[in-house]
Amino acid sequence: MTEKFFKDLPTGDQHLKEERLSGEDIYDGIFLKMKRDQVGLPNGKQAIREYLTHPGAVAILAILDDGRVLMERQYRYPIAKACLEIPAGKLEPGEDRLLCAQRELEEETGYRATSWSFIRRIHPVISYSTEFIDIYLAEGLVSGKSHLDEEEFLDVFAAPLEQLIEWVEQGEITDVKTTISAYWLDRYRRGLVKPVPLS
């Protein structure tokens, strides 16, 4: 299938690759660092690339026994808006990604899952950040008590997939990890894709 779409393109990616020539750290934050690199372009010229390094994150598509999706509503300061999202959180240095997903689900929602699968990795801002998000499918949910961080405030609720897709199409959901997860779940329920079982 891939060959069908790329058959007329040049082979490999060497003709597109940019090489780092030098660089400097221009901001060192709590967990984000901003860098400025001088790069060599494929045509022999040079350019500046500024980007953020990010430790990576996980997101959890958690499904209740009745098929509804576990959701959160959380205020996101950079865009000054309360957003509808699936549970997620950033990785601590050296942290196992699945353990992070399990921790974040329980801390934020109080739920634990008896079945975990891996969906896929996404890169939400490829033009200026190294951030990746590994998305997991959590099923067989068991309710419990949440343990939010002191600086964390959110509402937890559940909604059917059809409602999530409607919110995406109406622009109520603009979060990329949630948008991708909603459409993935729709394809999963139609038997078009499968996750990778982990437990």
C-alpha positions as CSV (number, residue, x, y, z in Angstrom):
1,M,0.0,0.0,0.0
2,T,2.8,2.4,0.9
3,E,4.6,1.8,-2.4
4,K,1.4,2.8,-4.3
5,F,1.5,6.3,-2.9
6,F,5.3,6.8,-2.9
7,K,6.3,5.1,-6.1
8,D,7.0,8.4,-7.9
9,L,9.0,9.9,-5.1
10,P,12.8,9.7,-4.7
11,T,14.2,6.8,-2.8
12,G,15.2,7.4,0.8
13,D,15.3,10.7,2.7
14,Q,18.9,11.8,2.4
15,H,17.9,14.5,-0.1
16,L,15.6,16.0,2.6
17,K,17.8,15.6,5.7
18,E,19.2,18.6,7.6
19,E,22.5,18.3,9.5
20,R,23.1,20.0,12.9
21,L,26.3,22.2,12.6
22,S,26.2,23.9,16.0
23,G,23.7,24.8,18.7
24,E,23.0,26.5,22.0
25,D,20.5,26.2,24.8
26,I,18.4,29.4,25.0
27,Y,15.9,28.4,27.8
28,D,16.1,25.8,30.5
29,G,12.7,25.5,32.2
30,I,11.1,23.1,34.7
31,F,10.6,20.4,32.1
32,L,10.8,22.2,28.7
33,K,14.1,23.3,27.2
34,M,14.4,25.5,24.2
35,K,17.3,25.1,21.8
36,R,18.6,27.0,18.7
37,D,20.6,25.1,16.2
38,Q,22.5,26.1,13.0
39,V,21.7,23.4,10.4
40,G,23.0,22.6,7.0
41,L,20.3,22.3,4.3
42,P,20.2,19.7,1.5
43,N,21.1,22.5,-1.0
44,G,24.3,23.4,0.9
45,K,22.9,26.6,2.5
46,Q,22.3,27.1,6.2
47,A,19.4,27.9,8.4
48,I,18.4,28.3,12.1
49,R,16.1,25.9,13.8
50,E,14.5,26.7,17.2
51,Y,12.7,23.9,19.0
52,L,11.6,22.6,22.4
53,T,12.8,19.4,23.9
54,H,10.1,17.5,25.8
55,P,10.4,14.3,28.0
56,G,7.5,12.7,26.3
57,A,4.0,11.8,27.5
58,V,1.3,9.2,27.6
59,A,-2.4,9.3,27.0
60,I,-5.0,6.8,28.0
61,L,-8.1,5.8,26.0
62,A,-10.0,4.3,28.9
63,I,-13.2,2.4,28.1
64,L,-15.9,1.7,30.7
65,D,-17.8,-1.6,30.6
66,D,-20.8,0.1,29.0
67,G,-18.6,1.3,26.1
68,R,-18.3,4.9,27.2
69,V,-15.0,6.7,27.1
70,L,-13.5,8.2,30.3
71,M,-12.9,11.9,29.7
72,E,-11.6,14.9,31.5
73,R,-12.3,18.6,31.4
74,Q,-9.2,20.7,32.3
75,Y,-8.2,24.3,32.0
76,R,-5.3,24.8,29.7
77,Y,-3.5,28.0,30.5
78,P,-1.6,28.6,27.1
79,I,-4.9,28.7,25.2
80,A,-7.0,30.1,28.1
81,K,-9.7,27.5,27.7
82,A,-11.2,24.5,29.5
83,C,-10.6,21.5,27.2
84,L,-12.2,18.1,26.7
85,E,-9.5,15.4,26.7
86,I,-8.6,11.8,27.5
87,P,-6.4,11.3,30.6
88,A,-2.7,12.0,30.0
89,G,0.5,13.0,31.6
90,K,4.2,13.6,31.0
91,L,6.9,11.0,31.7
92,E,9.3,11.4,34.6
93,P,13.0,10.9,33.7
94,G,13.6,7.2,33.0
95,E,10.0,6.2,33.8
96,D,8.5,3.2,32.0
97,R,5.8,4.4,29.6
98,L,3.1,1.8,30.6
99,L,3.7,2.4,34.3
100,C,3.3,6.1,33.7
101,A,0.0,5.5,31.9
102,Q,-1.2,3.3,34.8
103,R,-0.1,5.9,37.3
104,E,-1.7,8.8,35.5
105,L,-5.1,7.0,35.0
106,E,-5.4,6.2,38.7
107,E,-4.1,9.6,39.9
108,E,-6.4,11.6,37.7
109,T,-9.5,9.5,37.5
110,G,-9.3,7.0,40.4
111,Y,-9.7,4.1,37.9
112,R,-7.4,1.2,37.4
113,A,-7.5,-1.1,34.4
114,T,-7.2,-4.9,34.2
115,S,-6.3,-4.9,30.5
116,W,-3.8,-2.7,28.8
117,S,-2.9,-2.4,25.1
118,F,-0.7,-0.1,23.1
119,I,-2.4,1.9,20.3
120,R,0.4,4.1,18.8
121,R,2.9,6.9,19.2
122,I,2.1,10.4,17.9
123,H,4.2,13.5,17.5
124,P,1.7,16.4,18.2
125,V,4.0,19.3,17.2
126,I,6.6,18.1,14.8
127,S,7.6,21.6,13.6
128,Y,9.0,22.8,16.9
129,S,9.1,20.1,19.6
130,T,10.6,16.7,20.2
131,E,7.4,15.7,22.2
132,F,5.8,12.3,21.6
133,I,2.7,10.9,23.1
134,D,2.3,7.1,23.5
135,I,-1.5,6.3,23.5
136,Y,-2.7,3.2,25.4
137,L,-6.1,1.4,25.5
138,A,-7.3,0.7,29.0
139,E,-10.2,-1.8,29.5
140,G,-11.7,-3.7,32.4
141,L,-11.9,-0.5,34.5
142,V,-12.2,-0.7,38.3
143,S,-13.2,2.5,40.1
144,G,-11.3,4.0,43.0
145,K,-10.2,7.3,44.4
146,S,-8.2,9.9,42.4
147,H,-5.0,11.5,43.8
148,L,-4.6,14.8,41.9
149,D,-1.5,16.9,42.2
150,E,-1.8,20.1,44.3
151,E,-1.8,22.2,41.2
152,E,-4.2,20.0,39.2
153,F,-7.9,20.7,38.9
154,L,-10.2,18.7,36.5
155,D,-13.6,17.2,36.0
156,V,-13.9,13.5,35.2
157,F,-16.9,12.2,33.2
158,A,-17.7,9.6,30.6
159,A,-19.2,10.0,27.1
160,P,-20.1,7.7,24.3
161,L,-17.8,7.5,21.2
162,E,-20.5,9.1,19.0
163,Q,-20.6,12.1,21.3
164,L,-16.8,12.4,21.1
165,I,-16.8,12.4,17.3
166,E,-19.6,14.9,17.2
167,W,-17.5,17.2,19.6
168,V,-14.5,16.8,17.3
169,E,-16.5,17.7,14.2
170,Q,-18.1,20.7,16.0
171,G,-14.8,22.0,17.2
172,E,-15.5,21.4,20.8
173,I,-12.6,18.9,21.0
174,T,-9.4,20.4,19.5
175,D,-6.9,18.4,21.4
176,V,-4.9,16.2,19.0
177,K,-4.4,13.1,21.2
178,T,-8.2,13.0,21.9
179,T,-9.1,13.6,18.3
180,I,-6.8,10.8,17.0
181,S,-8.0,8.4,19.8
182,A,-11.7,9.0,19.0
183,Y,-11.2,8.2,15.3
184,W,-9.0,5.2,16.1
185,L,-11.7,3.8,18.5
186,D,-14.3,4.2,15.8
187,R,-12.1,2.2,13.4
188,Y,-11.3,-0.4,16.1
189,R,-15.0,-1.0,16.7
190,R,-15.5,-1.5,13.0
191,G,-12.7,-4.2,13.0
192,L,-10.3,-2.1,10.9
193,V,-7.4,-1.7,13.4
194,K,-6.1,-3.6,16.4
195,P,-4.1,-2.5,19.4
196,V,-1.0,-4.4,20.7
197,P,-2.0,-6.4,23.9
198,L,0.3,-5.7,26.9
199,S,-1.5,-7.4,29.8
